[in-house]
Each structure stands twice: as structure tokens, then as C-alpha cells.
Amino acid sequence: MTAADPGQHTETETHTWSVNVPDHPQRADSPEYIAAKKKMNEIAAQAPGLLYGTGPFQDHHGSALWLKDSQGWFMVRNLAGIEWSAQFCVSADMRVLTADLRWIPAGEVRAGDHLAGFDESIPLSGRRRWRRSVVERAEVITRPCYDVVFADGSRACATADHLWLACGPSGSGYTTADWYRTDALVSRQGGARAVVKPVRLWSEDTSWEAGYLAAAFDGEGHFIHGVKGDGAGHGGGQNVAIVFSQRDNEMYAEVVRCLKVLGFTFREETRPDIRQVIIGRRHEVLRFLGSVRPRRMLAQFNFEWLCQFNAMERVRVKEVRYVGERPVAVLTTSTGTYIAEGLAAHNCADPAKVDLLRQNAKRLYDLLAPEIKQELDPQGLLDTPITDANGIAKWTDSIFNAGVPLDPGFHIGVMPMGKAHAQNPPAPADAPDSPDASDQAQAAAAPGDREPAGVHHYPTPIVDIQLFKRDDFELWVTDSEGNPAAVTPVAPRGSGVGSVHVQYATPGSQLAVQKQQQESAGGALILPADHPLALQAFQNQ
């Protein structure tokens, strides 16, 4: 797209390493969100001692619980905040893999179904494992979606916040695989992440060759599966294979021919008076059982035999682009994971877990401030259990979640290259008076203003320092490549020590490499008093 169309929301960031969100229509604010934003600004105007600047504020989804005493309104934070659309998932027409090895549209999945899942995080054994995953919730709603186009020509469609198991921009090293949002899959100029693909898609094969193989393996086939060593370690402790045994005759030759015609990978072994075909790769075992579907062997197959979760390949992302609102399947599974279009995917927010936030807030208000509960919650949201996606959406946009009042810069501000001078976040001189004004417009500081670093773009422990540091110390400095970096003193004020500790360095910069090397060795990157970054930090003292 060469120019932003009217009504489109364009987001970019200065750094080449950061997320570059494609153009997309402005989000349509929900009634709950509009009401929460208005009420939050009313309350914040009467709250003494806020560190977040002066209004009008943007409402951060950071989970605010507002209370009042003789001095006025004040805020405490709930257990966690939830960002808008964090519960949404893949397009309803994307196919997911069931535990009985069929591919079905995500929109047709029902609670109680069994899917192919895997470990959400890496266990102590060092390798994720395949897991049978039980669907705990399934529904279809409509949300803004993005097309993910891969280098091999395949595609996936999901919401911006949907998580994929993916490797870094180089796509190398399975141990680098981690969870990345859809809108973070393209992360650098000239580079992109690669999503883990453990299996290829298949459909039930009705060819003559598939029928012959189904009969042959049901008659003369068997599984090999067993634990290696103590059942732990690099290989996950388990191997699985399908074996066909037969004398060296026409039937054996026909089985080999059919396997080759259908493109299966296998090996042959010769034993006294018998020959064997062995399908030993996990993804090929799955494809054979799922597409050929030999009835006896399918009935015998135990999903837990698969054990080690391997990446058959890592598919590089070519492009992520906005495609408008689409039906999406909101799935919650027992493992937190499933396989969509052959790709390793994360499931959606669990209503039961989000409801714990509601319960925590309700207990607080019931105990301390029932009259404030009635004022903030006339519709009874705190007394309504969260059981589905609509309940999550209402909670997400409520005053109890989207009610942390942040200065626009401290909320979504981005440090410009070569100009890192962030201090206590001031109210922008040109900020519109209306609390309903565009977030992007409010975040644009007037010429000459010092831009704060926003919590949506920089690590929270670092940006929070902006709220309580002394005004004559420069937290944000500029490295030799023009990148922003954050430093803190190493000694108390008045000690005469001018060294600084590098707390943040722009990813990909030379300073970031030095910081990583020091921390990998168990140390910290401490710069001497005469270093340019230390001189910048103390320039006002």
C-alpha cells in the first residue's frame, strides 16, 4: 500500500528491529471502552499524587482498581492486565489436527474434542513433547485478521495477538523457538521469523494405492514404540515407527511401489526369510495413519507414543498483511496449544483464568468499598462470572482493566533514533482536550519536547524508572550508533562515582552485543565515568 487510505490506522516504529504493524482500519471502540475511558479521566483528575503526568490520559489495559478515601481517589493494581483481543485466535476456516489424525476447520471444533497438542513451554527434559489436548472451550466470533504469507507459498490467517511458535529472524536453532504474536512475525528490515511446522497437511487418500496400503498394513503391519534409557533427555525418551513385514514377493514389491507413488519416506531392511518396510519419521508416521487410515492400526495407535515434538521444518514468513474482519475460532485447550495448518500454535485466553481477575476485584470492593463498586459498576460486571469470549471482551474494556491513566508518551511513546532524552513524562503541549482523541495524535509530542519511552515498546522495569528518578539524571542516552540506551548510576548520589550500569540497549546494536557478553559471563556492563554514555547521563549534574 503506497499511501494510507482515509480512516486507516497507520503504525510504525523508528527502530529496524521493532514491530511494524500493517495499515488497518481504526478499531471500533466498544461501549464498555468508551465509558471506561471517560470515567477514568474523570477519576484521575481528582486523584492526587499520580506519577503518570497530567491529563487527558490514555487508558492503559493494565488492570486498575480505583478506591477513594478522605484525600480523594487512588489506584491499586489487580493481579494482571489483559490487552484487547488477547483472547482471539485463528481464522475459523483454518484446519486443526485432531488426536485421531484428521484435519478439520477450527470453526467446527467443539468442547470435549481431542486435538493434537504439545508442551506450551520447554520441560526439564529439554524438549517439548506431543500431548493429547482436550478442547475446553470453542466458539466463533468476528475480529480483525491478518494474512501470514510464507516463503513456501502457504498461508495462515489469525488475529494480531495470536501466538505462534517461531524461531528468530535467522530461522536457525530449534532452541531459539519462542512464542511470537502474528504482528511480530516480520520483525526486521530484510528479515523475518520462521514458524515451527511439525507436520504437513494431508487429506484422506481414496486412491487405489492408498487402499492397497491400508489393507496390507492392517494385515501385516505393526508398531514399534519404546522408551530409550530412562525416558528422559534429548530425544524425549521415546521412538515410534510403523513396520510392514513380508517375504520377498509380489505383495512386498507392490507395497514399496505404492509408498513411492504416494511420496512416503521409508527405509527397507532384510532379515532371514523376510523383508521389512519401516516408516520411522514422526511426521511421516502421522501422515501415513492420517491419510491412508488403516483401520486396525488406527485403533491400536496411542497418541502418547509420539513423545518428542520435532520441527519437520521452519517456514519463513514472507509477509503479514491486514485482510479485514473475519470469523475466528476462539479455542481453549488443556495443553494451551494445537496444530493449525501444520503450524505450532497457541490457544486463546482461558475464561476461567480471566475470571480470577474479576473475582479478585470483586473481593476487594465487597470488603472495602461496596459503595464505590456500585458507582463504578452499575451493570454488575463484577458479579457476573466470565465464561466466554464476550465476557472476556467486556472485562478487557472495563474500568477495572482498561483504567490505568497514562500520559500518551509513557503509554506508546517511541524513542527516536539519535535523540534519546526521556524524562518524567510530561503532558504533550498539543494534546487534545478530549479524552476520546486519537491515541496516536496524543502521543505526538510538540517540537522540542523530550519524548518518554512507552510501556508498549520498552521493558516495563526500565520505563518505570522514568517515574521516580531524579530530574537531573538522564536515564535515556544515545549510543555511538545513534540508538537509544538506558543507564543507571552504580553508586549513591553525592559519592563522586560517575560510572553507569547499562540496563537497556537497542537489540542488534554493538552495545547490546557487549551487554549480552557481560551478562552471559555472570557480570554486568558497567561503563566508566569518562565513557560518552556516562557523560550524557550526568550532563545536568
Backbone torsions as a table, in degrees:
resi	resn	phi	psi	omega
1	MET	NA	123.5	-174.7
2	THR	-85.0	-26.1	179.5
3	ALA	-146.6	147.5	-179.1
4	ALA	-73.7	127.4	177.5
5	ASP	-72.9	155.9	176.9
6	PRO	-56.1	137.6	178.8
7	GLY	84.8	1.7	179.3
8	GLN	-91.5	150.5	179.6
9	HIS	-102.4	110.4	-179.3
10	THR	-104.0	123.2	177.1
11	GLU	-121.9	132.2	171.8
12	THR	-141.2	165.3	173.8
13	GLU	-131.3	156.3	-173.7
14	THR	-71.1	-37.1	-171.7
15	HIS	-79.9	141.9	-179.2
16	THR	-70.7	-16.9	-178.5
17	TRP	-86.5	-12.5	-167.6
18	SER	-90.7	170.4	-179.8
19	VAL	-66.7	135.1	175.5
20	ASN	-118.8	98.3	-173.3
21	VAL	-77.6	128.6	179.7
22	PRO	-61.5	157.5	176.3
23	ASP	-59.4	141.3	178.6
24	HIS	-158.3	156.9	-179.9
25	PRO	-60.8	149.7	175.8
26	GLN	-57.6	141.8	176.3
27	ARG	-64.9	137.9	175.1
28	ALA	-82.7	111.9	-176.8
29	ASP	-64.7	135.9	178.1
30	SER	-76.7	158.6	175.7
31	PRO	-56.9	-37.2	179.0
32	GLU	-63.6	-40.3	-178.2
33	TYR	-68.5	-43.9	179.5
34	ILE	-61.2	-44.4	179.7
35	ALA	-65.9	-40.5	-179.3
36	ALA	-64.9	-41.3	-178.5
37	LYS	-65.4	-42.3	179.6
38	LYS	-64.9	-47.6	-178.2
39	LYS	-65.1	-39.5	179.8
40	MET	-60.2	-44.2	-180.0
41	ASN	-67.0	-34.9	175.7
42	GLU	-63.0	-45.4	-178.5
43	ILE	-68.1	-45.7	-176.5
44	ALA	-60.8	-31.4	178.5
45	ALA	-66.2	-19.1	-179.2
46	GLN	-109.7	14.1	-176.7
47	ALA	-106.7	106.3	179.3
48	PRO	-73.2	147.2	172.2
49	GLY	82.4	13.8	176.8
50	LEU	-67.5	136.7	179.5
51	LEU	-88.6	-3.9	-167.3
52	TYR	-92.0	17.2	-179.3
53	GLY	96.0	-163.3	177.9
54	THR	-118.2	155.2	-174.1
55	GLY	-71.0	174.7	0.3
56	PRO	-72.1	145.7	-175.7
57	PHE	-102.2	157.4	164.2
58	GLN	-93.3	147.7	-177.7
59	ASP	-96.5	109.9	179.2
60	HIS	-80.1	137.4	178.2
61	HIS	-79.5	64.9	-175.1
62	GLY	-112.3	5.3	175.0
63	SER	73.2	83.7	-178.9
64	ALA	-106.1	135.1	174.8
65	LEU	-119.1	109.4	-174.4
66	TRP	-90.9	134.5	178.0
67	LEU	-130.6	169.4	-178.3
68	LYS	-140.2	138.6	172.5
69	ASP	-132.3	-162.9	-176.0
70	SER	-64.9	-20.8	179.4
71	GLN	-90.1	-10.9	-179.9
72	GLY	122.8	-163.4	-178.5
73	TRP	-73.9	145.7	170.3
74	PHE	-147.2	164.4	-170.0
75	MET	-125.1	140.1	167.9
76	VAL	-122.7	160.7	-176.5
77	ARG	-104.7	143.1	176.1
78	ASN	-76.3	-177.3	-177.4
79	LEU	-59.5	-36.7	-178.0
80	ALA	-163.7	157.7	173.2
81	GLY	-107.8	158.0	179.5
82	ILE	-130.3	125.1	-179.1
83	GLU	-74.1	153.2	178.8
84	TRP	-57.2	138.5	177.5
85	SER	70.9	9.9	-180.0
86	ALA	-64.0	-16.0	-177.6
87	GLN	-92.3	-0.8	-170.9
88	PHE	-94.2	159.2	-166.2
89	CYS	-134.2	-140.5	-173.0
90	VAL	-86.8	160.4	176.4
91	SER	-56.8	142.3	-174.5
92	ALA	-63.8	-20.2	-179.7
93	ASP	-92.3	-3.2	174.6
94	MET	-69.5	142.7	-176.1
95	ARG	-90.9	136.1	177.5
96	VAL	-116.6	153.6	-175.0
97	LEU	-93.2	125.3	178.6
98	THR	-86.8	164.0	-179.8
99	ALA	-67.1	-21.2	174.8
100	ASP	-94.8	19.3	167.1
101	LEU	67.8	42.2	170.6
102	ARG	-115.5	151.7	175.4
103	TRP	-103.5	120.1	-179.1
104	ILE	-128.7	150.9	177.8
105	PRO	-58.4	139.1	-179.1
106	ALA	-57.7	-31.6	-179.8
107	GLY	-69.3	-14.1	179.3
108	GLU	-97.5	-2.7	179.1
109	VAL	-70.3	141.9	-179.3
110	ARG	-125.2	153.8	176.0
111	ALA	-57.0	135.5	-177.6
112	GLY	98.4	-17.6	176.6
113	ASP	-65.3	154.4	177.1
114	HIS	-107.4	126.4	179.5
115	LEU	-115.4	164.3	171.1
116	ALA	-78.8	119.7	178.4
117	GLY	-126.5	-172.1	-179.6
118	PHE	-160.3	171.8	-178.7
119	ASP	-63.4	131.2	179.3
120	GLU	-67.9	-39.7	177.7
121	SER	-123.4	163.9	-177.9
122	ILE	-75.8	122.4	-178.9
123	PRO	-76.8	179.3	-177.8
124	LEU	-62.7	-25.2	179.0
125	SER	-65.7	-17.3	178.1
126	GLY	96.0	-7.3	-179.7
127	ARG	-137.5	137.3	171.4
128	ARG	-65.4	155.2	177.5
129	ARG	-125.4	153.2	170.5
130	TRP	-64.1	142.7	177.8
131	ARG	-139.2	143.4	169.7
132	ARG	-71.5	128.4	-173.9
133	SER	-118.4	124.0	-177.9
134	VAL	-95.8	130.5	180.0
135	VAL	-75.6	120.5	-179.3
136	GLU	-97.1	-22.3	179.9
137	ARG	-154.4	142.0	178.3
138	ALA	-152.6	124.5	175.1
139	GLU	-155.6	163.7	-179.0
140	VAL	-119.7	128.0	176.4
141	ILE	-133.4	176.8	-179.1
142	THR	-113.3	129.3	-179.0
143	ARG	-148.6	159.7	175.3
144	PRO	-60.6	137.1	-174.9
145	CYS	-129.8	163.3	177.9
146	TYR	-127.7	140.9	172.5
147	ASP	-88.6	129.4	173.2
148	VAL	-104.4	115.3	-178.8
149	VAL	-102.4	126.0	-177.4
150	PHE	-100.0	159.9	-176.4
151	ALA	-63.6	-24.6	179.4
152	ASP	-86.8	5.5	178.1
153	GLY	93.8	-11.0	179.0
154	SER	-76.6	165.3	-176.8
155	ARG	-139.3	157.5	171.4
156	ALA	-141.8	156.6	-178.7
157	CYS	-135.4	128.0	-177.1
158	ALA	-158.4	171.0	175.2
159	THR	-75.6	165.8	-174.7
160	ALA	-60.9	-34.9	-174.1
161	ASP	-89.8	-2.5	-179.0
162	HIS	-64.3	141.0	-175.2
163	LEU	-101.8	137.6	176.7
164	TRP	-123.7	145.1	173.8
165	LEU	-81.0	113.8	-172.0
166	ALA	-140.8	158.9	177.1
167	CYS	-97.0	169.7	178.7
168	GLY	-65.1	176.5	-175.3
169	PRO	-54.0	-27.0	178.6
170	SER	-77.9	-20.7	-178.8
171	GLY	70.9	15.6	-176.3
172	SER	-108.7	147.0	175.1
173	GLY	82.6	103.3	-178.2
174	TYR	-60.9	-28.5	-178.2
175	THR	-68.0	-13.9	178.7
176	THR	-83.9	-5.2	-177.2
177	ALA	-63.2	134.7	179.2
178	ASP	-151.6	175.9	-177.3
179	TRP	-87.7	126.5	-179.7
180	TYR	-130.2	141.0	176.0
181	ARG	-67.1	158.9	176.6
182	THR	-56.2	-44.7	-176.1
183	ASP	-79.4	4.9	175.9
184	ALA	-114.5	8.5	-179.1
185	LEU	-72.3	-30.0	171.6
186	VAL	-102.4	108.2	-167.0
187	SER	-118.0	-13.7	-177.5
188	ARG	-141.1	154.8	173.6
189	GLN	-66.9	127.5	178.8
190	GLY	78.3	7.4	-179.3
191	GLY	-149.2	163.1	179.5
192	ALA	-156.5	166.5	178.2
193	ARG	-81.4	167.0	178.1
194	ALA	-124.5	123.6	-176.5
195	VAL	-84.5	138.0	179.5
196	VAL	-69.0	128.5	178.8
197	LYS	-122.4	101.7	-177.1
198	PRO	-80.5	-23.3	-178.0
199	VAL	-145.4	159.4	171.5
200	ARG	-93.0	159.6	174.2
201	LEU	-73.6	152.6	173.1
202	TRP	-148.6	166.4	171.7
203	SER	-130.3	163.5	179.7
204	GLU	-64.4	125.0	-174.9
205	ASP	-89.3	120.6	-179.2
206	THR	-105.9	15.9	-179.3
207	SER	-71.5	165.9	177.6
208	TRP	-61.1	-40.8	-178.3
209	GLU	-63.0	-41.8	179.6
210	ALA	-64.9	-40.3	178.1
211	GLY	-62.7	-41.2	179.5
212	TYR	-63.7	-44.2	-179.6
213	LEU	-64.7	-39.7	179.2
214	ALA	-60.0	-44.8	179.5
215	ALA	-67.4	-42.5	-177.5
216	ALA	-64.6	-45.9	-177.8
217	PHE	-73.3	-32.5	175.1
218	ASP	-65.0	-31.4	-179.2
219	GLY	-85.1	-41.5	-172.0
220	GLU	-127.0	16.4	-178.1
221	GLY	-105.4	158.7	175.2
222	HIS	-155.0	166.4	178.9
223	PHE	-96.6	148.0	164.8
224	ILE	-113.4	124.9	175.4
225	HIS	-152.3	144.7	-178.8
226	GLY	-175.9	163.4	179.8
227	VAL	-90.0	135.3	176.9
228	LYS	-100.0	126.6	178.8
229	GLY	64.6	-130.6	-178.2
230	ASP	-94.1	10.9	178.0
231	GLY	83.9	8.1	-180.0
232	ALA	-126.5	-177.7	174.7
233	GLY	99.3	-166.2	-169.4
234	HIS	-57.2	-41.6	-175.7
235	GLY	-86.8	2.8	-179.3
236	GLY	77.5	-0.5	172.9
237	GLY	78.8	11.9	-173.0
238	GLN	-146.2	141.7	169.7
239	ASN	-129.5	155.4	-178.6
240	VAL	-145.7	140.6	179.3
241	ALA	-155.2	160.1	174.3
242	ILE	-112.4	131.3	-176.0
243	VAL	-123.0	133.7	171.7
244	PHE	-114.2	126.2	-177.7
245	SER	-117.5	136.5	-178.2
246	GLN	-165.7	153.6	172.7
247	ARG	-65.3	163.9	-179.1
248	ASP	-76.6	85.9	-175.2
249	ASN	-138.9	-170.9	-177.8
250	GLU	-64.1	-36.3	179.2
251	MET	-63.7	-44.1	178.6
252	TYR	-60.6	-44.5	-179.4
253	ALA	-63.1	-36.7	-179.7
254	GLU	-70.6	-37.6	175.8
255	VAL	-60.7	-45.5	178.8
256	VAL	-61.4	-43.2	-179.8
257	ARG	-62.7	-45.7	-178.5
258	CYS	-63.3	-40.3	178.3
259	LEU	-61.8	-40.3	179.5
260	LYS	-68.5	-40.5	179.1
261	VAL	-60.7	-39.6	-177.9
262	LEU	-87.2	1.0	171.4
263	GLY	78.7	25.0	179.3
264	PHE	-81.0	146.6	174.4
265	THR	-93.9	127.5	-178.0
266	PHE	-154.7	171.1	174.1
267	ARG	-129.7	159.1	179.7
268	GLU	-116.3	141.7	175.9
269	GLU	-132.2	147.7	180.0
270	THR	-116.7	126.2	176.4
271	ARG	-120.9	168.4	179.7
272	PRO	-54.3	120.1	175.5
273	ASP	65.5	13.6	-178.9
274	ILE	-153.1	149.3	175.0
275	ARG	-121.5	151.1	-176.8
276	GLN	-134.2	142.8	169.6
277	VAL	-108.3	129.4	-176.9
278	ILE	-124.3	119.4	173.6
279	ILE	-99.2	108.5	-168.3
280	GLY	-115.5	-14.2	179.4
281	ARG	-82.0	136.8	-173.5
282	ARG	-57.4	-45.8	-177.1
283	HIS	-66.2	-27.6	177.0
284	GLU	-78.5	-34.6	173.7
285	VAL	-59.4	-45.2	179.5
286	LEU	-64.6	-44.3	-178.4
287	ARG	-65.2	-39.5	179.8
288	PHE	-64.0	-50.1	-179.1
289	LEU	-64.6	-37.8	-176.7
290	GLY	-75.6	-33.1	-176.7
291	SER	-96.5	-42.0	179.5
292	VAL	-79.6	-36.7	174.9
293	ARG	53.5	59.1	172.2
294	PRO	-67.7	120.8	-168.3
295	ARG	-61.5	-47.1	-177.4
296	ARG	-63.2	-43.5	-177.2
297	MET	-70.5	-36.1	176.2
298	LEU	-62.3	-39.1	-179.9
299	ALA	-67.7	-30.6	-179.6
300	GLN	-82.5	-23.3	-171.7
301	PHE	-64.2	131.0	176.4
302	ASN	-109.5	117.1	-175.0
303	PHE	-57.4	-32.6	-177.3
304	GLU	-68.4	-14.2	176.5
305	TRP	-62.5	-23.9	-174.5
306	LEU	-63.6	-41.1	176.6
307	CYS	54.5	-103.4	-170.3
308	GLN	-59.3	129.9	-179.5
309	PHE	-94.3	106.0	-176.7
310	ASN	-103.7	151.3	171.3
311	ALA	-88.8	108.4	175.2
312	MET	-60.3	-39.8	174.8
313	GLU	-159.7	167.4	176.3
314	ARG	-119.5	114.6	-171.1
315	VAL	-94.4	118.0	-176.3
316	ARG	-72.5	137.2	178.8
317	VAL	-81.4	129.8	179.6
318	LYS	-96.4	-38.4	-174.2
319	GLU	-159.8	145.7	170.9
320	VAL	-125.7	121.5	-176.0
321	ARG	-138.4	146.5	-179.0
322	TYR	-73.2	135.0	-177.4
323	VAL	-125.8	10.0	176.7
324	GLY	92.6	-174.7	-178.6
325	GLU	-77.0	136.4	-179.8
326	ARG	-139.5	156.5	170.7
327	PRO	-66.9	132.2	178.2
328	VAL	-124.1	148.3	178.7
329	ALA	-93.4	121.5	177.1
330	VAL	-94.8	106.2	-175.6
331	LEU	-117.3	134.0	170.5
332	THR	-121.3	126.3	-176.9
333	THR	-121.9	161.9	-176.3
334	SER	-67.2	-28.1	-179.9
335	THR	-92.8	-14.2	-174.8
336	GLY	81.8	7.2	-174.8
337	THR	-142.4	164.2	170.7
338	TYR	-165.2	178.0	179.9
339	ILE	-112.7	121.9	180.0
340	ALA	-121.3	122.2	-177.9
341	GLU	53.1	35.3	179.6
342	GLY	81.9	-1.4	-174.3
343	LEU	-104.5	149.8	-180.0
344	ALA	-79.1	116.5	-173.2
345	ALA	-126.7	156.3	178.3
346	HIS	-101.3	148.8	179.2
347	ASN	-84.8	-172.4	-169.9
348	CYS	-96.2	175.7	179.1
349	ALA	-59.4	140.7	-179.1
350	ASP	-90.1	118.7	179.4
351	PRO	-54.9	-35.9	-179.0
352	ALA	-63.9	-36.9	179.8
353	LYS	-73.9	-40.8	177.1
354	VAL	-63.8	-34.1	-179.7
355	ASP	-65.4	-23.4	175.7
356	LEU	-63.5	-32.5	176.4
357	LEU	-66.3	-42.9	177.4
358	ARG	-61.6	-45.7	-178.7
359	GLN	-61.2	-40.9	-179.6
360	ASN	-62.9	-44.5	179.1
361	ALA	-65.0	-42.7	-179.5
362	LYS	-60.3	-44.3	-179.9
363	ARG	-60.9	-40.4	-179.9
364	LEU	-63.2	-50.7	-177.8
365	TYR	-67.9	-38.7	179.1
366	ASP	-63.1	-34.8	-177.5
367	LEU	-79.7	-43.5	-169.5
368	LEU	-107.3	-32.5	-169.9
369	ALA	-148.9	65.7	179.4
370	PRO	-62.1	-30.4	179.4
371	GLU	-71.1	-34.0	176.6
372	ILE	-71.9	-35.6	175.6
373	LYS	-55.9	-44.4	180.0
374	GLN	-66.7	-37.1	-179.8
375	GLU	-67.8	-42.3	-176.7
376	LEU	-84.9	-20.3	-171.3
377	ASP	-133.7	60.2	-178.6
378	PRO	-65.1	-21.3	-179.0
379	GLN	-88.6	-3.6	175.6
380	GLY	78.0	29.0	179.9
381	LEU	-61.0	-40.1	-178.7
382	LEU	-64.0	-24.8	-179.0
383	ASP	-96.5	4.5	-177.2
384	THR	-108.8	111.3	179.3
385	PRO	-56.3	142.3	178.3
386	ILE	-91.1	115.3	-174.7
387	THR	-125.9	-7.3	-176.3
388	ASP	-151.5	-177.6	-176.9
389	ALA	-64.0	-37.6	178.6
390	ASN	-64.3	-37.5	176.8
391	GLY	-65.0	-39.8	177.0
392	ILE	-63.4	-44.0	-178.6
393	ALA	-61.7	-42.4	179.6
394	LYS	-65.3	-41.7	178.1
395	TRP	-64.6	-43.3	-177.2
396	THR	-57.1	-39.2	-176.6
397	ASP	-96.6	10.0	-177.2
398	SER	-84.2	167.4	177.4
399	ILE	-61.4	-24.3	-177.5
400	PHE	-81.0	-14.9	177.1
401	ASN	-117.2	-49.4	-178.0
402	ALA	-94.9	54.3	-174.0
403	GLY	-132.1	17.7	176.9
404	VAL	-88.5	114.5	-174.2
405	PRO	-82.3	109.8	-179.7
406	LEU	-116.9	140.1	167.9
407	ASP	-55.1	140.4	-177.6
408	PRO	-52.6	-39.8	179.4
409	GLY	-67.2	-42.1	179.3
410	PHE	-69.7	-19.8	179.2
411	HIS	-82.4	-58.9	-173.8
412	ILE	-128.3	16.7	-178.8
413	GLY	-65.2	145.4	178.8
414	VAL	-123.4	130.7	179.1
415	MET	-70.7	125.9	178.2
416	PRO	-73.1	150.0	178.8
417	MET	-64.0	133.6	175.2
418	GLY	77.4	7.8	-179.3
419	LYS	-148.3	74.1	-177.5
420	ALA	-103.0	93.0	179.5
421	HIS	-138.5	74.0	-178.4
422	ALA	-100.8	136.5	179.9
423	GLN	-129.2	-160.4	173.2
424	ASN	-56.9	125.4	-170.7
425	PRO	-63.4	116.7	177.2
426	PRO	-86.5	165.0	172.1
427	ALA	-76.3	127.6	179.3
428	PRO	-56.6	139.5	-177.2
429	ALA	-63.2	-28.6	-177.0
430	ASP	-106.0	20.1	-179.2
431	ALA	-66.5	131.6	178.7
432	PRO	-61.8	153.6	-178.3
433	ASP	-74.5	-27.0	-174.3
434	SER	-80.3	132.8	176.3
435	PRO	-68.4	-10.5	179.6
436	ASP	-94.1	6.9	-178.1
437	ALA	-68.4	161.0	-178.1
438	SER	-57.9	135.2	177.0
439	ASP	-59.3	-42.3	-178.2
440	GLN	-65.2	-38.7	179.8
441	ALA	-66.2	-39.8	179.4
442	GLN	-68.1	-31.7	-175.8
443	ALA	-78.0	-13.6	-178.2
444	ALA	-79.5	109.5	-177.9
445	ALA	-75.5	153.5	178.1
446	ALA	-68.6	153.2	179.3
447	PRO	-52.5	132.0	177.8
448	GLY	92.3	-15.2	178.2
449	ASP	-70.6	151.6	175.3
450	ARG	-88.0	122.8	-173.2
451	GLU	-84.1	127.0	173.0
452	PRO	-78.9	161.7	177.8
453	ALA	-93.6	129.1	-173.7
454	GLY	-84.7	150.4	-178.6
455	VAL	-66.9	-17.5	179.0
456	HIS	-83.8	-6.3	-174.5
457	HIS	-126.6	-14.0	-176.4
458	TYR	-135.1	157.1	-176.7
459	PRO	-58.7	131.8	-176.6
460	THR	-56.8	-43.0	179.9
461	PRO	-59.2	-27.3	-179.6
462	ILE	-81.4	-50.1	-176.3
463	VAL	-65.7	-27.3	178.3
464	ASP	-64.5	-25.5	178.2
465	ILE	-59.7	-30.0	179.3
466	GLN	-57.5	-25.7	-173.6
467	LEU	-79.9	-24.1	-174.0
468	PHE	-130.1	0.7	178.9
469	LYS	-71.6	164.0	175.7
470	ARG	-73.3	144.5	-174.1
471	ASP	-65.5	-24.3	-176.7
472	ASP	-91.9	10.4	174.3
473	PHE	-111.4	131.7	-179.6
474	GLU	-91.4	103.2	176.6
475	LEU	-64.4	-45.7	-176.7
476	TRP	-96.5	126.8	179.7
477	VAL	-128.2	174.1	-177.5
478	THR	-116.8	124.9	-177.8
479	ASP	-78.7	-178.3	-173.9
480	SER	-67.5	-17.4	178.6
481	GLU	-96.8	3.2	-179.5
482	GLY	86.2	13.2	-179.3
483	ASN	-94.2	147.4	174.5
484	PRO	-70.7	144.1	175.2
485	ALA	-142.2	157.0	179.2
486	ALA	-119.1	133.5	-179.3
487	VAL	-132.3	155.1	176.0
488	THR	-132.8	155.3	177.9
489	PRO	-65.5	157.8	178.4
490	VAL	-106.9	-5.4	-177.8
491	ALA	-140.0	159.4	-178.1
492	PRO	-61.7	155.7	176.6
493	ARG	-58.6	135.7	179.8
494	GLY	87.5	-0.8	-178.8
495	SER	-76.9	-18.3	-176.8
496	GLY	84.2	0.1	179.4
497	VAL	-87.9	123.3	-175.9
498	GLY	-106.7	10.2	178.1
499	SER	-72.7	156.5	179.6
500	VAL	-133.5	153.4	177.9
501	HIS	-102.7	123.0	179.1
502	VAL	-77.0	111.5	-178.5
503	GLN	-94.0	-27.3	-178.7
504	TYR	-147.8	136.9	174.0
505	ALA	-134.7	142.5	-179.3
506	THR	-59.5	124.8	179.5
507	PRO	-52.8	136.4	179.6
508	GLY	90.1	-8.7	-178.8
509	SER	-84.0	163.0	177.1
510	GLN	-62.4	-36.8	179.1
511	LEU	-64.2	-38.2	178.3
512	ALA	-63.5	-37.5	177.7
513	VAL	-64.2	-44.8	179.4
514	GLN	-62.9	-41.4	-180.0
515	LYS	-63.3	-44.2	-179.2
516	GLN	-64.7	-39.4	-179.8
517	GLN	-63.8	-43.0	-179.9
518	GLN	-66.4	-42.4	-177.4
519	GLU	-72.1	-31.0	177.0
520	SER	-66.1	-28.2	178.6
521	ALA	-87.7	5.6	178.2
522	GLY	88.2	11.3	-178.9
523	GLY	-113.6	-157.6	178.3
524	ALA	-140.9	153.9	179.2
525	LEU	-86.3	102.6	179.3
526	ILE	-107.4	124.5	-179.5
527	LEU	-101.4	137.7	-178.3
528	PRO	-68.7	167.1	-175.0
529	ALA	-62.0	-28.2	-178.6
530	ASP	-90.8	5.6	177.9
531	HIS	-72.7	142.8	-179.0
532	PRO	-52.4	-36.6	-179.4
533	LEU	-70.8	-37.1	176.7
534	ALA	-66.2	-39.5	179.2
535	LEU	-64.2	-38.9	176.7
536	GLN	-63.9	-42.7	-175.3
537	ALA	-62.9	-37.5	-176.0
538	PHE	-102.5	14.8	-172.2
539	GLN	-63.0	-22.9	-178.1
540	ASN	-96.1	4.9	-179.1
541	GLN	-106.1	NA	NA
